[in-house]
Amino acid sequence: MSNDNLVEIRDLSFAYGNRPILKGINLTAPRGKVIAIMGGSGSGKTTLLRLIGGQLRPDAGTVRVDGQQVDQLNTRELYALRRKMGMLFQFGALFTDLSVFDNVAFQMREHTDLPEALIHDLVLMKLQAVGLRGASQLMPAELSGGMARRVALARAVALDPMLIMYDEPFTGLDPISLGVIGNLIRRMTDTLGLTSIIVTHDIQESLKIVDYVYFVSNGVIEAEGTPAEILASPAPFVHQFIHGEEDGPVPFHYPAADYARDLGLDRRT
């Protein structure tokens, strides 16, 4: 594994039962970069995140994070690796009965022996970084969608991880909040020296902040490149996805028998 790459995926295949999801995927996430994984619903994007985090084991191929083959780690080693990872779930997934402060402090209290006074200062520093120090005593129900996502980001960086994975971080946000979250992802990656992997459908916002893009379709990497290369790609799937076209490699109609036959029109003539 190259020292420049925090995550390296080689010849990765995975299936749920008899249903293949990923077929020979190759992907790298260099240190300090923002990588986007794009593709239609059900294409295996979130499954890739679960394989990186060790929730799933590949059927074939390897997933390496910081030089360690994830599926070969024992429970103690896997938990130690996960402490170096942060995760921002779709819609934030905050603990609804804990305040903003306690949400961010949760990992520090669970996984470290830091004194409460130091935890207090660290939590406020994380909230200051996302612009929500003044909201530390609010409850999740009192937050807007964009605020909740920012609190979730503060929680994701609570233990100063080397890798943060984002599962659809822009879903359901208004244009202002969407821009704020995108800028925070880019700024925190650069400032803290993180590696960020974003699973997203949001083309326009993502291409403003990422360094490299992988397009997944039918279980394989259909296209990859820098944002400029992706925008100029002649690949039919990429063109359809970027421009939101109805027909293309991803058809509008689910496969079906002949329409006239289903309606019985062939029996009426």
Backbone as CSV, one residue per row, in Angstrom:
resi,resn,N_x,N_y,N_z,CA_x,CA_y,CA_z,C_x,C_y,C_z
1,MET,0.847,-1.201,0.000,0.000,0.000,0.000,0.876,1.243,0.000
2,SER,0.557,2.193,-0.863,1.306,3.439,-0.922,1.088,4.254,0.336
3,ASN,2.180,4.853,0.855,2.066,5.699,2.041,1.220,6.937,1.784
4,ASP,1.044,7.283,0.484,0.245,8.457,0.134,-1.250,8.179,0.202
5,ASN,-1.633,6.910,0.223,-3.044,6.538,0.222,-3.469,6.047,1.607
6,LEU,-4.474,6.685,2.171,-5.008,6.218,3.452,-5.894,5.008,3.245
7,VAL,-6.686,5.013,2.159,-7.585,3.895,1.849,-7.231,3.353,0.469
8,GLU,-7.081,2.041,0.398,-6.858,1.382,-0.889,-7.778,0.178,-0.990
9,ILE,-8.587,0.161,-2.041,-9.504,-0.949,-2.315,-9.066,-1.589,-3.613
10,ARG,-8.853,-2.918,-3.581,-8.331,-3.620,-4.747,-9.195,-4.837,-5.076
11,ASP,-9.687,-4.867,-6.321,-10.412,-6.031,-6.857,-11.529,-6.482,-5.919
12,LEU,-12.248,-5.535,-5.372,-13.254,-5.812,-4.345,-14.571,-6.284,-4.954
13,SER,-15.062,-7.425,-4.459,-16.372,-7.928,-4.848,-17.172,-8.235,-3.587
14,PHE,-18.473,-7.972,-3.673,-19.342,-8.224,-2.521,-20.754,-8.480,-3.024
15,ALA,-21.440,-9.417,-2.366,-22.824,-9.736,-2.720,-23.633,-9.923,-1.452
16,TYR,-24.899,-9.528,-1.523,-25.860,-9.866,-0.477,-26.550,-11.154,-0.921
17,GLY,-26.144,-12.285,-0.332,-26.688,-13.557,-0.777,-26.272,-13.838,-2.208
18,ASN,-27.252,-14.053,-3.064,-26.985,-14.322,-4.478,-27.043,-13.060,-5.337
19,ARG,-27.197,-11.910,-4.687,-27.333,-10.652,-5.445,-26.015,-9.884,-5.421
20,PRO,-25.236,-9.902,-6.505,-23.962,-9.175,-6.517,-24.181,-7.667,-6.459
21,ILE,-23.385,-7.008,-5.618,-23.480,-5.551,-5.452,-22.254,-4.854,-6.035
22,LEU,-21.067,-5.351,-5.707,-19.813,-4.775,-6.187,-19.017,-5.851,-6.904
23,LYS,-18.410,-5.475,-8.040,-17.737,-6.460,-8.884,-16.359,-5.937,-9.295
24,GLY,-15.354,-6.281,-8.546,-13.987,-5.920,-8.925,-13.679,-4.444,-8.816
25,ILE,-14.097,-3.814,-7.719,-13.888,-2.374,-7.522,-12.434,-2.075,-7.159
26,ASN,-11.869,-1.041,-7.783,-10.551,-0.510,-7.412,-10.710,0.975,-7.115
27,LEU,-10.253,1.394,-5.935,-10.479,2.775,-5.500,-9.405,3.149,-4.490
28,THR,-8.926,4.378,-4.552,-7.970,4.873,-3.560,-8.421,6.224,-3.037
29,ALA,-8.082,6.472,-1.775,-8.357,7.766,-1.153,-7.049,8.287,-0.572
30,PRO,-6.368,9.194,-1.279,-5.099,9.727,-0.777,-5.290,10.534,0.506
31,ARG,-4.263,10.580,1.290,-4.303,11.342,2.539,-4.523,12.830,2.239
32,GLY,-5.398,13.439,3.032,-5.630,14.871,2.916,-6.517,15.293,1.765
33,LYS,-7.175,14.334,1.097,-8.010,14.651,-0.051,-9.484,14.368,0.238
34,VAL,-10.349,14.991,-0.579,-11.789,14.746,-0.519,-12.166,13.923,-1.750
35,ILE,-12.684,12.730,-1.519,-13.040,11.803,-2.584,-14.553,11.626,-2.588
36,ALA,-15.163,11.710,-3.763,-16.610,11.503,-3.895,-16.877,10.165,-4.556
37,ILE,-17.878,9.464,-4.038,-18.383,8.241,-4.665,-19.819,8.530,-5.079
38,MET,-20.072,8.519,-6.378,-21.384,8.864,-6.908,-21.975,7.694,-7.687
39,GLY,-23.277,7.751,-7.868,-23.968,6.716,-8.618,-25.416,6.666,-8.201
40,GLY,-26.207,5.915,-8.929,-27.625,5.825,-8.648,-27.913,5.075,-7.350
41,SER,-29.158,5.170,-6.904,-29.577,4.452,-5.702,-29.414,2.952,-5.922
42,GLY,-28.904,2.280,-4.898,-28.726,0.838,-4.986,-27.498,0.388,-5.736
43,SER,-26.590,1.338,-6.040,-25.406,0.967,-6.819,-24.261,0.454,-5.958
44,GLY,-24.409,0.504,-4.626,-23.388,-0.037,-3.744,-22.515,0.993,-3.065
45,LYS,-22.887,2.262,-3.128,-22.049,3.317,-2.547,-21.938,3.180,-1.027
46,THR,-23.082,3.068,-0.348,-23.054,2.947,1.104,-22.436,1.615,1.527
47,THR,-22.626,0.583,0.732,-21.980,-0.708,1.006,-20.466,-0.548,1.035
48,LEU,-19.920,0.285,0.147,-18.482,0.559,0.159,-18.042,1.159,1.486
49,LEU,-18.817,2.089,2.028,-18.476,2.685,3.321,-18.487,1.628,4.417
50,ARG,-19.457,0.735,4.375,-19.539,-0.326,5.391,-18.368,-1.291,5.297
51,LEU,-17.888,-1.533,4.089,-16.717,-2.385,3.917,-15.456,-1.703,4.434
52,ILE,-15.348,-0.390,4.211,-14.195,0.356,4.724,-14.204,0.352,6.249
53,GLY,-15.384,0.485,6.845,-15.498,0.516,8.299,-15.499,-0.849,8.955
54,GLY,-15.473,-1.926,8.165,-15.406,-3.260,8.724,-16.735,-3.826,9.179
55,GLN,-17.842,-3.162,8.844,-19.152,-3.725,9.174,-19.475,-4.927,8.294
56,LEU,-18.918,-4.924,7.089,-19.087,-6.028,6.149,-17.714,-6.541,5.740
57,ARG,-17.668,-7.802,5.320,-16.427,-8.403,4.831,-16.554,-8.682,3.335
58,PRO,-15.528,-8.399,2.572,-15.613,-8.627,1.119,-15.653,-10.113,0.788
59,ASP,-16.299,-10.454,-0.304,-16.277,-11.825,-0.810,-14.962,-12.109,-1.523
60,ALA,-14.384,-11.061,-2.102,-13.085,-11.183,-2.775,-12.427,-9.814,-2.775
61,GLY,-11.102,-9.796,-2.906,-10.386,-8.529,-2.923,-10.035,-8.043,-1.533
62,THR,-9.452,-6.844,-1.465,-8.967,-6.316,-0.187,-9.403,-4.871,0.025
63,VAL,-9.583,-4.534,1.297,-9.811,-3.164,1.734,-8.748,-2.844,2.773
64,ARG,-7.892,-1.890,2.485,-6.842,-1.497,3.431,-7.048,-0.057,3.863
65,VAL,-6.942,0.159,5.163,-7.035,1.502,5.739,-5.792,1.720,6.593
66,ASP,-5.028,2.742,6.287,-3.791,3.047,7.004,-2.876,1.825,7.061
67,GLY,-2.824,1.092,5.953,-1.930,-0.056,5.848,-2.466,-1.345,6.414
68,GLN,-3.638,-1.330,7.041,-4.196,-2.533,7.652,-5.319,-3.103,6.793
69,GLN,-5.295,-4.417,6.576,-6.368,-5.069,5.834,-7.542,-5.262,6.780
70,VAL,-8.629,-4.539,6.514,-9.707,-4.409,7.481,-10.336,-5.747,7.846
71,ASP,-10.588,-6.608,6.861,-11.281,-7.860,7.156,-10.404,-8.881,7.869
72,GLN,-9.107,-8.602,8.018,-8.205,-9.504,8.724,-7.997,-9.099,10.186
73,LEU,-8.583,-7.993,10.604,-8.387,-7.512,11.976,-9.287,-8.270,12.943
74,ASN,-8.771,-8.499,14.158,-9.641,-9.054,15.195,-10.477,-7.938,15.795
75,THR,-11.372,-8.272,16.701,-12.321,-7.280,17.236,-11.603,-6.104,17.883
76,ARG,-10.591,-6.392,18.697,-9.872,-5.310,19.384,-9.172,-4.402,18.384
77,GLU,-8.526,-4.998,17.378,-7.824,-4.203,16.366,-8.791,-3.390,15.520
78,LEU,-9.964,-3.968,15.207,-10.956,-3.254,14.409,-11.499,-2.055,15.174
79,TYR,-11.790,-2.228,16.462,-12.280,-1.114,17.264,-11.226,-0.006,17.381
80,ALA,-9.964,-0.407,17.487,-8.887,0.587,17.549,-8.810,1.377,16.255
81,LEU,-8.993,0.696,15.110,-8.978,1.400,13.827,-10.181,2.321,13.701
82,ARG,-11.332,1.858,14.145,-12.537,2.676,14.043,-12.450,3.950,14.869
83,ARG,-11.667,3.934,15.930,-11.488,5.160,16.719,-10.797,6.249,15.915
84,LYS,-10.144,5.852,14.840,-9.474,6.821,13.975,-10.364,7.253,12.812
85,MET,-11.616,6.794,12.827,-12.567,7.133,11.774,-13.720,7.934,12.356
86,GLY,-14.262,8.837,11.565,-15.493,9.538,11.909,-16.538,9.233,10.861
87,MET,-17.798,9.339,11.250,-18.890,9.044,10.315,-19.965,10.093,10.459
88,LEU,-20.372,10.685,9.339,-21.510,11.590,9.335,-22.626,10.907,8.567
89,PHE,-23.667,10.506,9.315,-24.777,9.768,8.730,-25.752,10.716,8.039
90,GLN,-26.522,10.153,7.128,-27.573,10.933,6.480,-28.518,11.481,7.541
91,PHE,-28.839,12.765,7.473,-29.701,13.488,8.421,-29.070,13.634,9.807
92,GLY,-27.776,13.287,9.968,-27.071,13.591,11.205,-27.085,12.486,12.238
93,ALA,-28.255,11.872,12.486,-28.387,10.780,13.471,-27.899,11.183,14.846
94,LEU,-28.315,12.374,15.298,-27.963,12.805,16.653,-28.772,12.029,17.684
95,PHE,-28.215,11.924,18.890,-28.955,11.326,20.002,-30.018,12.328,20.442
96,THR,-31.271,11.956,20.275,-32.354,12.936,20.460,-32.525,13.387,21.898
97,ASP,-32.101,12.579,22.866,-32.290,12.934,24.276,-31.066,13.588,24.896
98,LEU,-30.053,13.872,24.083,-28.854,14.552,24.565,-28.755,15.933,23.940
99,SER,-28.237,16.870,24.691,-28.038,18.218,24.166,-26.961,18.208,23.086
100,VAL,-26.846,19.320,22.381,-25.785,19.474,21.385,-24.428,19.210,22.030
101,PHE,-24.186,19.816,23.176,-22.909,19.642,23.881,-22.654,18.170,24.169
102,ASP,-23.644,17.485,24.728,-23.463,16.094,25.127,-23.341,15.160,23.928
103,ASN,-23.957,15.520,22.796,-23.770,14.733,21.578,-22.309,14.739,21.151
104,VAL,-21.701,15.906,21.167,-20.305,16.021,20.737,-19.367,15.404,21.774
105,ALA,-19.732,15.515,23.045,-18.888,14.983,24.118,-18.973,13.467,24.244
106,PHE,-19.985,12.865,23.642,-20.281,11.453,23.881,-19.070,10.548,23.652
107,GLN,-18.423,10.676,22.486,-17.286,9.802,22.185,-16.112,10.052,23.126
108,MET,-15.900,11.311,23.475,-14.799,11.627,24.388,-15.012,10.947,25.737
109,ARG,-16.250,10.949,26.223,-16.549,10.329,27.512,-16.503,8.812,27.438
110,GLU,-16.900,8.266,26.290,-16.944,6.812,26.151,-15.576,6.198,25.887
111,HIS,-14.735,6.894,25.135,-13.515,6.261,24.625,-12.213,6.877,25.139
112,THR,-12.296,7.857,26.021,-11.074,8.440,26.581,-11.217,8.583,28.094
113,ASP,-10.116,8.873,28.745,-10.105,9.139,30.183,-9.854,10.614,30.465
114,LEU,-10.191,11.453,29.504,-9.953,12.888,29.662,-10.799,13.455,30.806
115,PRO,-10.258,14.390,31.565,-11.054,15.019,32.621,-12.183,15.853,32.025
116,GLU,-13.253,16.006,32.771,-14.426,16.701,32.262,-14.128,18.146,31.880
117,ALA,-13.225,18.776,32.605,-12.881,20.168,32.286,-12.255,20.269,30.894
118,LEU,-11.402,19.286,30.548,-10.774,19.298,29.227,-11.795,18.950,28.150
119,ILE,-12.688,17.983,28.433,-13.754,17.648,27.495,-14.609,18.875,27.202
120,HIS,-14.915,19.637,28.235,-15.718,20.865,28.073,-15.072,21.791,27.045
121,ASP,-13.762,22.023,27.204,-13.074,22.947,26.303,-12.982,22.378,24.881
122,LEU,-12.727,21.078,24.770,-12.613,20.460,23.445,-13.941,20.496,22.702
123,VAL,-15.042,20.233,23.409,-16.359,20.274,22.771,-16.652,21.673,22.243
124,LEU,-16.363,22.680,23.046,-16.618,24.051,22.606,-15.746,24.415,21.401
125,MET,-14.528,23.871,21.351,-13.661,24.119,20.199,-14.252,23.494,18.934
126,LYS,-14.764,22.262,19.053,-15.364,21.603,17.891,-16.606,22.357,17.431
127,LEU,-17.432,22.798,18.381,-18.642,23.539,18.020,-18.304,24.910,17.440
128,GLN,-17.256,25.526,17.949,-16.824,26.807,17.386,-16.415,26.631,15.928
129,ALA,-15.768,25.502,15.623,-15.300,25.251,14.249,-16.450,25.133,13.269
130,VAL,-17.632,24.693,13.742,-18.794,24.571,12.847,-19.793,25.706,13.067
131,GLY,-19.386,26.719,13.859,-20.212,27.909,14.037,-21.382,27.752,14.981
132,LEU,-21.345,26.746,15.886,-22.512,26.482,16.730,-22.164,26.436,18.225
133,ARG,-21.123,27.126,18.640,-20.798,27.158,20.064,-21.957,27.720,20.876
134,GLY,-22.651,28.706,20.312,-23.776,29.319,21.022,-24.995,28.424,21.136
135,ALA,-24.987,27.300,20.411,-26.131,26.377,20.449,-25.841,25.150,21.309
136,SER,-24.810,25.200,22.118,-24.345,23.998,22.819,-25.391,23.392,23.747
137,GLN,-26.304,24.217,24.294,-27.290,23.683,25.235,-28.645,23.391,24.587
138,LEU,-28.743,23.574,23.287,-29.995,23.239,22.606,-30.133,21.731,22.467
139,MET,-31.379,21.276,22.307,-31.653,19.877,22.037,-31.812,19.674,20.531
140,PRO,-31.558,18.458,20.018,-31.675,18.224,18.578,-33.000,18.660,17.978
141,ALA,-34.093,18.530,18.727,-35.401,18.924,18.200,-35.500,20.425,17.963
142,GLU,-34.607,21.188,18.563,-34.623,22.643,18.408,-33.740,23.116,17.251
143,LEU,-33.102,22.190,16.541,-32.176,22.548,15.480,-32.826,22.445,14.110
144,SER,-32.394,23.285,13.196,-32.775,23.121,11.794,-31.993,21.947,11.206
145,GLY,-32.369,21.533,9.994,-31.659,20.432,9.357,-30.185,20.736,9.141
146,GLY,-29.892,21.959,8.703,-28.502,22.340,8.476,-27.709,22.401,9.771
147,MET,-28.322,22.903,10.848,-27.643,22.947,12.144,-27.357,21.546,12.665
148,ALA,-28.341,20.656,12.516,-28.147,19.272,12.976,-26.981,18.614,12.242
149,ARG,-26.867,18.883,10.944,-25.782,18.308,10.168,-24.434,18.862,10.634
150,ARG,-24.413,20.146,11.019,-23.160,20.729,11.501,-22.766,20.166,12.864
151,VAL,-23.749,19.924,13.728,-23.449,19.289,15.010,-22.908,17.883,14.778
152,ALA,-23.512,17.166,13.833,-23.043,15.820,13.511,-21.605,15.849,12.999
153,LEU,-21.253,16.894,12.263,-19.881,17.030,11.777,-18.927,17.288,12.939
154,ALA,-19.344,18.143,13.879,-18.520,18.383,15.072,-18.318,17.088,15.846
155,ARG,-19.369,16.277,15.951,-19.239,14.984,16.637,-18.314,14.043,15.873
156,ALA,-18.378,14.077,14.538,-17.553,13.191,13.723,-16.064,13.473,13.890
157,VAL,-15.704,14.725,14.183,-14.285,15.071,14.341,-13.886,15.152,15.816
158,ALA,-14.758,14.685,16.704,-14.522,14.836,18.142,-13.213,14.196,18.588
159,LEU,-12.872,13.030,18.037,-11.658,12.321,18.450,-10.512,12.525,17.466
160,ASP,-10.583,13.596,16.674,-9.528,13.936,15.708,-9.185,12.743,14.809
161,PRO,-10.157,12.259,14.025,-9.918,11.076,13.189,-9.026,11.385,12.003
162,MET,-8.487,10.309,11.403,-7.699,10.471,10.186,-8.586,10.360,8.952
163,LEU,-9.790,9.758,9.130,-10.712,9.531,8.014,-12.124,9.854,8.458
164,ILE,-12.851,10.610,7.625,-14.279,10.825,7.864,-15.034,10.361,6.622
165,MET,-16.086,9.591,6.863,-16.957,9.130,5.782,-18.311,9.815,5.927
166,TYR,-18.827,10.300,4.813,-20.083,11.050,4.788,-21.085,10.304,3.918
167,ASP,-22.229,9.948,4.498,-23.268,9.264,3.740,-24.371,10.266,3.401
168,GLU,-24.374,10.750,2.172,-25.353,11.732,1.689,-25.449,12.953,2.618
169,PRO,-24.354,13.695,2.802,-24.369,14.819,3.751,-25.212,16.010,3.311
170,PHE,-25.591,16.075,2.019,-26.317,17.242,1.520,-27.824,17.032,1.400
171,THR,-28.294,15.815,1.695,-29.707,15.499,1.500,-30.611,16.366,2.370
172,GLY,-31.638,16.954,1.737,-32.657,17.690,2.472,-32.264,19.074,2.955
173,LEU,-31.139,19.600,2.499,-30.687,20.905,2.958,-31.084,22.006,1.977
174,ASP,-31.366,23.197,2.524,-31.621,24.352,1.673,-30.299,24.806,1.054
175,PRO,-30.332,25.647,0.013,-29.097,26.020,-0.689,-28.035,26.644,0.209
176,ILE,-28.455,27.456,1.204,-27.462,28.078,2.084,-26.797,27.030,2.951
177,SER,-27.603,26.174,3.599,-27.042,25.130,4.460,-26.176,24.168,3.665
178,LEU,-26.607,23.866,2.440,-25.844,22.963,1.587,-24.451,23.530,1.317
179,GLY,-24.402,24.827,1.003,-23.107,25.460,0.769,-22.246,25.497,2.017
180,VAL,-22.877,25.742,3.174,-22.139,25.782,4.441,-21.511,24.420,4.733
181,ILE,-22.290,23.347,4.601,-21.779,22.008,4.884,-20.649,21.642,3.917
182,GLY,-20.839,21.957,2.630,-19.793,21.678,1.658,-18.495,22.385,1.986
183,ASN,-18.588,23.653,2.346,-17.389,24.415,2.696,-16.739,23.897,3.968
184,LEU,-17.552,23.463,4.930,-17.006,22.910,6.169,-16.242,21.613,5.907
185,ILE,-16.795,20.770,5.048,-16.106,19.522,4.714,-14.738,19.815,4.104
186,ARG,-14.703,20.735,3.152,-13.443,21.088,2.508,-12.469,21.736,3.500
187,ARG,-12.977,22.660,4.314,-12.113,23.395,5.242,-11.534,22.471,6.309
188,MET,-12.378,21.584,6.849,-11.888,20.686,7.902,-10.904,19.665,7.340
189,THR,-11.141,19.204,6.133,-10.192,18.288,5.498,-8.831,18.943,5.367
190,ASP,-8.804,20.182,4.913,-7.543,20.893,4.710,-6.893,21.294,6.028
191,THR,-7.694,21.802,6.964,-7.144,22.321,8.219,-6.636,21.208,9.121
192,LEU,-7.405,20.111,9.218,-7.056,19.030,10.135,-6.248,17.920,9.469
193,GLY,-6.021,18.032,8.166,-5.256,17.002,7.472,-5.989,15.686,7.361
194,LEU,-7.316,15.744,7.290,-8.140,14.544,7.204,-8.151,13.985,5.785
195,THR,-8.664,12.775,5.668,-9.096,12.233,4.386,-10.610,12.109,4.468
196,SER,-11.317,12.587,3.461,-12.781,12.570,3.470,-13.296,11.775,2.276
197,ILE,-14.250,10.884,2.547,-14.920,10.120,1.493,-16.403,10.434,1.576
198,ILE,-16.952,10.973,0.483,-18.343,11.418,0.461,-19.153,10.565,-0.503
199,VAL,-20.194,9.939,0.007,-21.195,9.301,-0.842,-22.299,10.317,-1.070
200,THR,-22.571,10.648,-2.312,-23.521,11.735,-2.565,-24.167,11.613,-3.939
201,HIS,-25.381,12.189,-4.029,-26.050,12.367,-5.318,-25.901,13.799,-5.817
202,ASP,-25.435,14.689,-4.942,-25.424,16.104,-5.282,-24.219,16.440,-6.151
203,ILE,-24.465,16.561,-7.446,-23.384,16.782,-8.398,-22.753,18.161,-8.243
204,GLN,-23.580,19.190,-8.317,-23.055,20.547,-8.398,-22.258,20.936,-7.168
205,GLU,-22.798,20.669,-5.983,-22.091,21.053,-4.759,-20.840,20.224,-4.560
206,SER,-20.926,18.947,-4.860,-19.786,18.056,-4.642,-18.606,18.423,-5.525
207,LEU,-18.879,18.716,-6.786,-17.781,19.011,-7.697,-17.047,20.300,-7.342
208,LYS,-17.650,21.132,-6.491,-16.972,22.355,-6.039,-15.896,22.056,-4.995
209,ILE,-16.031,20.949,-4.265,-15.171,20.745,-3.087,-14.293,19.498,-3.162
210,VAL,-14.586,18.563,-4.084,-13.845,17.301,-4.065,-12.605,17.371,-4.942
211,ASP,-11.678,16.449,-4.672,-10.460,16.345,-5.470,-10.570,15.291,-6.561
212,TYR,-11.397,14.275,-6.303,-11.480,13.156,-7.248,-12.840,12.497,-7.093
213,VAL,-13.354,11.948,-8.198,-14.700,11.376,-8.218,-14.654,9.967,-8.806
214,TYR,-15.399,9.057,-8.162,-15.634,7.719,-8.708,-17.127,7.566,-8.962
215,PHE,-17.484,7.146,-10.172,-18.879,6.863,-10.505,-19.091,5.352,-10.490
216,VAL,-20.045,4.898,-9.669,-20.342,3.470,-9.556,-21.675,3.190,-10.226
217,SER,-21.702,2.158,-11.070,-22.940,1.732,-11.719,-22.858,0.246,-12.013
218,ASN,-23.932,-0.468,-11.715,-23.966,-1.911,-11.956,-22.796,-2.633,-11.311
219,GLY,-22.370,-2.121,-10.147,-21.346,-2.800,-9.375,-19.919,-2.564,-9.792
220,VAL,-19.691,-1.700,-10.793,-18.333,-1.423,-11.255,-18.101,0.085,-11.307
221,ILE,-16.834,0.484,-11.384,-16.484,1.889,-11.572,-16.656,2.219,-13.049
222,GLU,-17.695,2.974,-13.360,-17.973,3.342,-14.757,-17.070,4.469,-15.237
223,ALA,-16.687,5.356,-14.306,-15.843,6.489,-14.681,-15.173,7.029,-13.431
224,GLU,-14.048,7.684,-13.611,-13.360,8.327,-12.498,-12.529,9.473,-13.042
225,GLY,-12.235,10.433,-12.152,-11.409,11.553,-12.577,-11.589,12.753,-11.685
226,THR,-10.866,13.821,-12.013,-11.025,15.081,-11.304,-12.379,15.691,-11.674
227,PRO,-12.863,16.677,-10.920,-14.127,17.314,-11.305,-14.148,17.808,-12.744
228,ALA,-13.047,18.405,-13.205,-12.999,18.901,-14.586,-13.106,17.747,-15.579
229,GLU,-12.427,16.640,-15.285,-12.481,15.483,-16.177,-13.876,14.856,-16.199
230,ILE,-14.524,14.840,-15.049,-15.871,14.276,-14.972,-16.854,15.134,-15.768
231,LEU,-16.753,16.447,-15.635,-17.655,17.336,-16.365,-17.475,17.208,-17.874
232,ALA,-16.262,16.861,-18.299,-15.986,16.729,-19.733,-16.114,15.291,-20.225
233,SER,-16.511,14.380,-19.343,-16.537,12.960,-19.705,-17.573,12.678,-20.795
234,PRO,-17.188,11.897,-21.803,-18.149,11.508,-22.847,-18.934,10.247,-22.466
235,ALA,-18.627,9.647,-21.318,-19.291,8.401,-20.932,-20.796,8.633,-20.811
236,PRO,-21.619,7.834,-21.486,-23.072,8.047,-21.472,-23.672,8.059,-20.068
237,PHE,-23.230,7.156,-19.185,-23.786,7.116,-17.835,-23.479,8.408,-17.081
238,VAL,-22.243,8.875,-17.185,-21.850,10.109,-16.477,-22.645,11.288,-17.014
239,HIS,-22.776,11.382,-18.326,-23.530,12.481,-18.934,-24.977,12.464,-18.460
240,GLN,-25.587,11.292,-18.432,-26.982,11.182,-17.983,-27.116,11.594,-16.519
241,PHE,-26.186,11.153,-15.695,-26.248,11.435,-14.261,-26.056,12.926,-13.985
242,ILE,-25.059,13.518,-14.607,-24.756,14.934,-14.359,-25.902,15.836,-14.808
243,HIS,-26.503,15.493,-15.927,-27.542,16.357,-16.496,-28.960,15.920,-16.114
244,GLY,-29.075,14.847,-15.335,-30.393,14.408,-14.873,-31.330,14.017,-15.993
245,GLU,-30.782,13.385,-17.022,-31.607,13.024,-18.176,-32.456,11.791,-17.876
246,GLU,-33.635,11.749,-18.462,-34.589,10.675,-18.168,-34.161,9.340,-18.747
247,ASP,-33.680,9.361,-19.956,-33.298,8.113,-20.619,-31.811,8.118,-20.932
248,GLY,-31.261,6.905,-20.885,-29.845,6.707,-21.140,-29.482,5.311,-20.695
249,PRO,-28.236,5.100,-20.261,-27.862,3.781,-19.743,-28.737,3.334,-18.566
250,VAL,-29.193,4.308,-17.767,-30.155,3.999,-16.702,-31.538,4.288,-17.268
251,PRO,-32.319,3.255,-17.627,-33.598,3.485,-18.314,-34.672,4.008,-17.387
252,PHE,-35.613,4.736,-17.950,-36.773,5.209,-17.190,-37.693,4.043,-16.837
253,HIS,-37.924,3.149,-17.791,-38.848,2.033,-17.595,-38.138,0.812,-17.018
254,TYR,-38.736,0.254,-15.972,-38.254,-1.021,-15.450,-38.551,-2.100,-16.498
255,PRO,-37.646,-3.083,-16.661,-37.890,-4.114,-17.687,-39.264,-4.770,-17.534
256,ALA,-39.976,-4.876,-18.650,-41.332,-5.430,-18.632,-41.630,-6.085,-19.969
257,ALA,-42.701,-6.880,-19.970,-43.158,-7.506,-21.211,-43.702,-6.440,-22.153
258,ASP,-43.974,-6.833,-23.374,-44.505,-5.903,-24.365,-45.761,-5.211,-23.842
259,TYR,-45.797,-3.884,-23.937,-46.889,-3.083,-23.372,-48.226,-3.440,-24.018
260,ALA,-48.234,-3.545,-25.356,-49.477,-3.855,-26.071,-50.014,-5.230,-25.663
261,ARG,-49.097,-6.165,-25.464,-49.530,-7.501,-25.051,-50.132,-7.482,-23.649
262,ASP,-49.493,-6.708,-22.727,-50.018,-6.608,-21.367,-51.414,-6.001,-21.361
263,LEU,-51.664,-5.062,-22.269,-52.978,-4.426,-22.346,-53.982,-5.276,-23.126
264,GLY,-53.513,-6.339,-23.719,-54.396,-7.194,-24.489,-54.712,-6.672,-25.869
265,LEU,-53.957,-5.638,-26.297,-54.259,-5.046,-27.611,-53.941,-6.015,-28.746
266,ASP,-52.975,-6.934,-28.511,-52.646,-7.862,-29.590,-53.746,-8.867,-29.840
267,ARG,-54.696,-8.978,-28.897,-55.817,-9.912,-29.086,-57.025,-9.231,-29.716
268,ARG,-56.962,-7.909,-29.803,-58.116,-7.175,-30.317,-58.018,-6.865,-31.814
269,THR,-56.884,-7.202,-32.394,-56.682,-6.894,-33.810,-56.737,-8.156,-34.647
